Structures are given as C-alpha cells and as structure tokens.
Amino acid sequence: MSIEEVQKHKEDQTFDCKSIQIDPKTLAITIVAFANADGGTIAIGVSDKTRKIEGVDQHTEKLNELLRVPLDFCNPSVPITSDLLPCTDKDGNDNHILLMYIPASSELHANQVDEAYMRVGDKSRKLTFEERIQLMYDKGERYYEDTAVYGATVDDIDMAAVERYKELIGYAKSAKQYLQENNRFLTTNAKGEEQVSVACILLFGKYPQKFFPRGRTRFIR
C-alpha cells in the first residue's frame, strides 16, 4: 500500500486511519473490532479527519506505546504485524507512517475493560451480551475448519482466486501473506512444513473434491 493509496482509501470494513496522538485505549477498540471481524489495516500517523500526514518519526515514545497496545490492552492479545511506510509529512519533511495489520481471529477478543467490539462498515461497534455469546459460538464453529488437510500443499490453492478476493477487501499484502496472516488458512507445523486448512481448501482450493469427495453444497431458500 502506497502513501497515496492510504490518503485516498476511505475508511471501511478493513481499513482505518488514526492520528499518532490517539489514546492507546481507543486504538485497542479498533484492533479488537478488526480481529473479531474480517481483520484489517490501521494507518497510524494520518489524521482520520483531514487525512493530513502527521508522521511518526518525532514520536518514538508514543509509537512504542501504540505498538504495545495489542499485548497490553487486548484480551487475549492480538498477533499483529506492522510496517513503516516512507512518506512526506504535512510540513514537507521526510517521515514515516505506521501500517498495523490485524488478522481475523478464531478467538473472541475484548479490550482491557472486557468490552468486545466488531467492525461493521467504517465503525467499531460494541457488542451486546447476546451478540458476544453468539460470536463466541460462531467462532467455536470454525475450529474444524482451522484443521490441516492431510496431503494438501500450497500448490492445491488457487492463488489467482485469493488475489481477486484480497483486492475486493482491500488487503494490502500479497496473496500468500493473506493466507498466512488470516483465519489460519496457511500455517507451519513443528517440522517447518506448511499446512493448508479445511477452510482454505473449501474457499480457495483448485479441486476441493480431491480432498472432500463426499462434500456437497446445500442451498437454503
């Protein structure tokens, strides 16, 4: 993702901009909301109101504080990754913004005061007790889908289909990185071997019937 794309990208289901001055507890809400939904990218050092580039280079202590948010203010912690993107700030100086990548999680996450949020459109919505219980149930249903398919390799994945999907949701990294960082589609076992999940084969497999010969698609009216 380029700095021009960051400035033009509207806040939506998988993207948000935050000022470097954001309070860590407020940032935790967005991180938790993305993790509980489809994952997403947060651009830090960009005004979410004016889209002016503030940068992060002059705020080392604050930047380190924000990088600790997924560990210190999210329960359970959220395994984010991040990049520093070179840019020119609003004052014309060389600078960087922080891109924080939040994967969709198979667990339900809450903030430091045990409030759960979910990303809905361009908002992080607080869940009611009933919605939280339902989400916990829904995520429990995904455990089988997270298991590795015996004999399946990366060659069994239709990477072109993954590429089309990540473009639709605005995911900034490569197709393989999407599989590695979201929903446990592609993992590595203790021997260092890549494993492909049931969900990955069903969604993006070239020939799902090779592994699930009795699999069926049911349409409900």
N, C-alpha and C positions, 0 to 999 in steps of 0.2 A: 504494500500500500504506500503510495507516494504522499507527500505533504499536500499536493493539490487535490488528491482524492479525499484526504481527510477533511479538508476545508469544504469540499462540495458535498460530501456524503451526509445525507440527512440522518438524524438520529432515528433509529428504528428498532426492530426486534433484536438485532445482533450488533448494534453499534451505538456508542455514546461518546460524547466529549466532556471532559472535566477540566476545570482550572487547576493549576498547580496548588492553589490555595484551598482546595477542597478539604473539608474535615475528614479525617480517617474513618470516623463512624458513618459518615454519609457515603463515602466510597464503598464501604462494606455492604451497604444496601444494594448498590448496583452490581457488585461482584456476586453476591448471593442470588440476586434475581436472575442474572445470566446463567449461573451454574444450575439453578433449578429449572431453567427452560432449555433453550437451544444453544447455550454458550454465546460468546460474543467478544467484541473488541472494544476496549476503552482507550481513547486518545487523551492522555493527560499532558497539560501544558497548553491547551487550546480552550479559549473561553467558550462555554456552551451557549452563551447568549449572543456574542458578536462574532465568534469564530476567529478572532484575532489570535495570532500565535504569541503566547507568552514565553514558551520555552521552559526548560527545567534546569539548565546548566548553572544558574545562580542560586539554586535552591537545593543544594546537596542534602542537607539535613532533612528537609521536608520530603524530598524524593525517597530517601531511605525509609522514612516513616511510612510513606504510602506503599512502598514495596513490602512492608511487613504486615499490611492490612489483611491479606488472605490467610495469614497464620494467626495474627493477634486478635482479629475481630470477626472471624468466621468460624462457625462450629457445625460440622467438622471443618478443618482447614481446606481451602480450595487450591489445587495444584496449578497455579497459573504459570505462564511463560511470558517473557517480555522482551522488547527490542527498543533501542534508542534510535529514532529516525532523525537524520540531519535535516535542518531547516534554517530559514532566515526569520528571525522574530520580528515583531511589530516595530521595533526600533532600528531594524536594518542590520542587526548583529547575527553572526553565525551562532546557531543554537541547536538544541535537540528537543523533540517531544518524546514522551514515553508511550509506547503501544503495549497495552496489557491484554493478553489473550486468555480468556476464561473458557475452559472446556465445559460442555454439557456434562452433568454428573449423574451417576446412577444412584447417588445418595441425596437425601434432602438436607439442605444447608440452611442455617439460621445465623443471625448476627449475634453480637456479644450480649444482647438482652433477650435472646431466644425468640426473636421475631423472624418469621420466614417470609420471603418475597419471591415473586416470579415476574419475569419480564413479559409484558403484554404490550405489543406495539412499541411505542417510544417511552413507555412508563414502567417503573418498577412498582408493582402493586403488592401491598401487604396482604397475605393470605389469612382468611378466617380460620378458626379452629377446624371446621368441617373441610375446608379446602386443603388444609395442611394434612389432615388424615388421609384424604383422597389421594393427594400427591404421594404420600408415603406408600400407599397401597399400589399406585400406578408404578412407582419406581421399583417396588418389590417384584412386580410382574416382569421386569426386564432382566432379572438375574439369569434365567435360562438363555436369553438372547445374548448375554455377555460371554457365554462359554465358548471355548475354542472349537472349531470344526476340525475333526481329525482328517489329516491329509490335505487340507486346504492351504494354499500359499498365495502370495501377492499376485501371482500370475493368474489366479482364478477371479481376480477383481477387475471389473470393467472401469478402468481409470478414467476413460472419457465420460462415463456417466457420473463419476464422482466430481470431475471437473465442472460439468454442467450444473450439478447440484450446488457446489460451493460458490459458483458465480451467482446463482439465484439468491442465495442467502447472504451474499456479500462477504464471504470468508476470504481473508487477505493472503493466507499462506498457500502452499502447494496442496495438490490433491492428497498426496501421501501423508503430509503433515496433518491434514484434516482427519484422516483415518487414525493416525497415531494419538491425536490430542482430544478426540471427541468420542464419547459413548463406548470407549474400549473396543472400537472396530478393529484396530490392529495393535496387538500387544507383543511383548517379548517375554519368553519364559526364562526359567533359571539357567537354561543351557544357552541362552542368547539366540534362540530360534524365534522367528516371527510367527505369531498365531493370528488367525483370522476368525472373528466371532461369527456366531449364528446370524446375528442381526446384519452384519456386513455382507455375508453371502446372500441373504434373502433380499437385501436392498440393492446391492451393487454387484452381485456375482454375475459372471458371464453365463454360467449354466447352473443355476441353483438346484435344478432337478438331479444333477450329478451327485449331490450330497444328500438331497431330500427327495428321493424318488417317489415317495408317497405324499409329498406336500401338495396342498390344494389351496386355491384362493376362493374364499367364500364372499359373495356379495349379499349384503343385507339391505333390503328395501325399507 
